[in-house]
């Protein structure tokens, strides 16, 4: 979601110059396939200049798309996602899931009927002759386009939860409510509407929104921790120290120390 402009506080965008951050308008649809193309171009350009690209993120699929050559289907056609979202809302989660089971049984087995976004995405892929399931299977291969050091920052669970709560409260101190209201005053694509916290910040009172976003982020962090441990060749670095100390450790690993 850091691809989008207009919501830097909600999406926790860096204050430092970073490639592929804030490059999409909120009215534009995002796709892994387009991100992969842009990420490969950026990495190749940096390497050609004799510098070292540092890829920081993110969701598992997007990270692997930046580092590897994933065979990804094209983004949905004009109006396709809206049509399938309307279908899901009209026939309900169970009905849409049953339709998915007819078209792609493996994807249906991996997606809960109540997960509207993933059911709709799986139906999109089925219509394109692809499947949600193969992409997930390829996510854990060891192949990368270039020799790559993959580092995971490791925190004790209690410290991670403390940081999540502190960051969430800082977001509201930095004006995330005004930021969200300004963003929603214009058109917002179906992809951008999936941002964590967008609905909560816009629709519920501040304290309730803070609590809801903390819970949402904790759940996502638990998922990310499980995902991180499945990455082949991952090296973990303890992140309870200062950022400078963590960076020194990572540089030592990159230099073969």
C-alpha positions in Angstrom: 0.0 0.0 0.0 3.0 2.3 0.2 2.8 2.4 -3.6 0.0 5.0 -3.1 0.3 8.8 -2.7 -1.9 10.7 -0.3 -1.8 8.5 2.8 1.9 8.5 4.0 0.9 8.4 7.7 -1.6 5.5 7.4 0.8 3.5 5.2 3.9 4.4 7.3 6.0 5.7 4.4 9.6 6.5 5.0 10.8 10.1 5.2 13.8 9.2 3.2 13.9 9.0 -0.6 12.7 5.5 -1.6 11.9 3.9 -5.0 8.4 2.8 -5.7 6.8 4.6 -2.8 4.0 7.1 -3.6 3.9 6.4 -7.3 0.2 5.6 -7.7 -2.8 7.9 -7.4 -5.5 6.7 -5.0 -7.9 6.2 -7.9 -5.5 3.7 -9.6 -5.7 -0.1 -9.3 -2.5 -1.8 -8.2 -1.2 -5.2 -9.3 1.6 -7.5 -8.4 2.5 -8.0 -12.0 3.0 -4.3 -12.6 4.9 -3.9 -9.4 7.2 -6.8 -10.4 8.0 -5.1 -13.7 8.8 -1.8 -11.9 10.8 -3.4 -9.1 12.9 -5.4 -11.6 13.6 -2.2 -13.6 14.6 -0.3 -10.4 16.9 -3.1 -9.2 18.6 -3.5 -12.6 19.2 0.2 -12.8 20.7 0.4 -9.4 23.0 -2.5 -10.1 24.0 -1.1 -13.4 25.1 2.1 -11.6 27.4 0.0 -9.4 25.3 0.3 -6.3 23.6 -2.2 -4.0 19.8 -2.3 -4.0 18.2 -2.7 -0.6 14.6 -4.1 -0.8 12.5 -3.4 2.3 9.0 -4.8 2.9 6.4 -5.9 2.9 3.9 -8.6 2.0 5.3 -12.0 1.0 4.1 -12.0 -2.5 5.3 -8.5 -3.3 8.8 -9.2 -1.8 9.1 -12.3 -3.8 7.9 -10.5 -6.9 10.7 -8.0 -6.5 13.4 -10.6 -6.0 12.4 -13.4 -8.3 10.8 -14.0 -11.7 7.2 -15.0 -10.8 4.8 -16.0 -13.5 2.0 -13.6 -12.7 -1.3 -13.1 -14.4 -2.2 -9.7 -15.9 -4.2 -7.3 -13.7 -8.0 -7.6 -13.9 -9.7 -6.1 -17.0 -11.7 -2.9 -16.9 -14.7 -3.4 -14.7 -13.9 -7.1 -14.0 -13.2 -6.6 -10.3 -16.3 -4.4 -9.8 -18.4 -7.0 -11.6 -17.1 -9.8 -9.4 -17.4 -7.8 -6.2 -21.1 -7.1 -7.1 -21.5 -10.8 -7.8 -20.1 -11.7 -4.4 -22.4 -9.2 -2.6 -25.4 -10.3 -4.6 -25.1 -14.1 -4.1 -23.2 -14.0 -0.8 -19.8 -15.4 0.3 -21.0 -19.0 0.2 -22.5 -18.7 -3.2 -19.3 -17.0 -4.6 -17.1 -19.6 -2.9 -19.2 -22.4 -4.5 -18.8 -20.8 -7.9 -15.0 -20.6 -7.3 -15.0 -24.3 -6.2 -16.5 -25.2 -9.7 -13.9 -23.1 -11.5 -10.8 -23.7 -9.3 -11.2 -26.3 -6.6 -7.6 -25.9 -5.3 -8.0 -22.1 -4.8 -11.4 -22.6 -3.2 -9.8 -25.0 -0.7 -7.3 -22.3 0.3 -9.8 -19.4 0.7 -12.5 -18.9 3.3 -15.9 -17.9 1.9 -16.0 -14.8 4.2 -12.7 -13.5 2.7 -14.3 -11.3 0.1 -11.1 -9.9 -1.3 -9.4 -13.2 -1.9 -12.5 -14.9 -3.2 -12.9 -12.1 -5.7 -9.2 -12.3 -6.7 -9.4 -16.1 -7.1 -12.4 -15.7 -9.4 -10.5 -13.0 -11.4 -7.6 -15.4 -11.9 -9.9 -18.3 -12.8 -11.4 -16.2 -15.5 -7.9 -15.4 -16.8 -7.0 -19.1 -16.9 -4.7 -18.9 -13.9 -5.0 -19.8 -10.2 -4.4 -18.2 -6.8 -2.9 -21.4 -5.6 0.2 -21.8 -7.9 1.3 -18.2 -7.1 1.3 -19.0 -3.4 3.3 -22.3 -4.0 6.0 -20.5 -6.0 6.3 -18.0 -3.2 8.6 -20.2 -1.2 11.1 -21.2 -3.9 14.8 -20.4 -3.3 15.2 -18.8 -6.7 16.1 -15.1 -6.9 17.2 -13.1 -10.0 20.5 -12.1 -8.3 22.4 -13.5 -5.3 20.4 -12.1 -2.4 20.9 -11.8 1.3 17.5 -12.0 3.0 17.5 -10.6 6.6 14.6 -10.8 9.0 14.3 -8.4 11.9 13.4 -10.4 15.0 11.7 -9.0 18.1 10.2 -10.6 21.2 6.5 -10.8 20.9 5.8 -8.4 23.8 8.2 -5.8 22.4 6.5 -6.1 19.0 3.1 -5.5 20.5 4.4 -2.5 22.4 5.8 -1.0 19.2 2.5 -1.6 17.3 0.5 0.2 19.9 3.0 3.1 20.1 3.1 3.5 16.4 -0.7 3.4 16.1 -1.1 6.2 18.6 1.7 8.3 16.9 -0.3 8.0 13.6 -3.3 9.8 15.2 -1.0 12.4 16.8 0.4 13.0 13.3 -3.0 13.7 11.8 -4.0 10.4 10.2 -7.7 11.3 10.6 -7.4 14.4 8.4 -5.3 12.5 6.0 -7.9 9.8 5.5 -10.8 12.3 5.2 -8.9 14.2 2.5 -8.2 11.0 0.6 -11.8 9.8 0.7 -13.0 13.1 -0.6 -11.8 11.9 -4.1 -12.1 8.6 -6.0 -10.4 5.6 -4.3 -9.8 2.4 -6.3 -10.9 -1.0 -5.0 -7.2 -1.9 -4.4 -6.5 1.2 -2.3 -9.7 0.6 -0.2 -8.0 -2.6 1.1 -5.6 -0.5 3.2 -5.5 -1.5 6.8 -7.2 1.1 9.0 -8.8 3.1 6.2 -12.3 2.2 7.1 -11.7 2.2 10.8 -10.2 5.7 10.8 -12.9 7.1 8.6 -15.9 5.6 10.3 -15.5 5.1 14.0 -14.6 7.4 17.0 -10.9 8.0 17.6 -10.4 5.7 20.6 -12.4 2.9 19.0 -10.4 3.3 15.8 -7.1 3.2 17.7 -8.1 0.0 19.4 -9.4 -1.6 16.2 -6.2 -0.7 14.3 -4.0 -2.1 17.0 -5.9 -5.4 16.9 -5.8 -5.5 13.1 -2.0 -4.8 13.0 -1.3 -7.4 15.7 -3.1 -10.0 13.6 -1.2 -9.0 10.5 2.1 -9.0 12.4 1.5 -12.6 13.6 0.8 -13.6 10.0 4.0 -11.8 8.8 6.1 -13.5 11.5 4.9 -17.0 10.3 5.5 -16.0 6.7 9.0 -14.7 7.4 10.2 -17.9 9.0 9.3 -19.8 5.9 11.7 -17.9 3.6 14.5 -20.1 2.4 18.0 -18.9 3.5 16.6 -16.3 5.9 19.1 -14.8 8.4 17.6 -13.2 11.5 19.0 -10.2 13.3 17.9 -9.1 16.7 16.2 -5.8 16.4 15.9 -4.7 20.1 19.0 -2.6 19.7 19.5 0.8 18.2 18.9 1.1 14.4 22.6 1.9 13.9 23.6 -1.4 15.6 21.1 -3.4 13.6 22.3 -1.7 10.3 26.0 -2.5 11.3 25.0 -6.2 11.7 23.3 -6.3 8.4 26.3 -4.7 6.6 28.6 -7.2 8.2 26.5 -10.0 6.9 26.4 -8.5 3.4 30.2 -8.2 3.5 30.5 -11.8 4.5 31.3 -11.2 8.1 
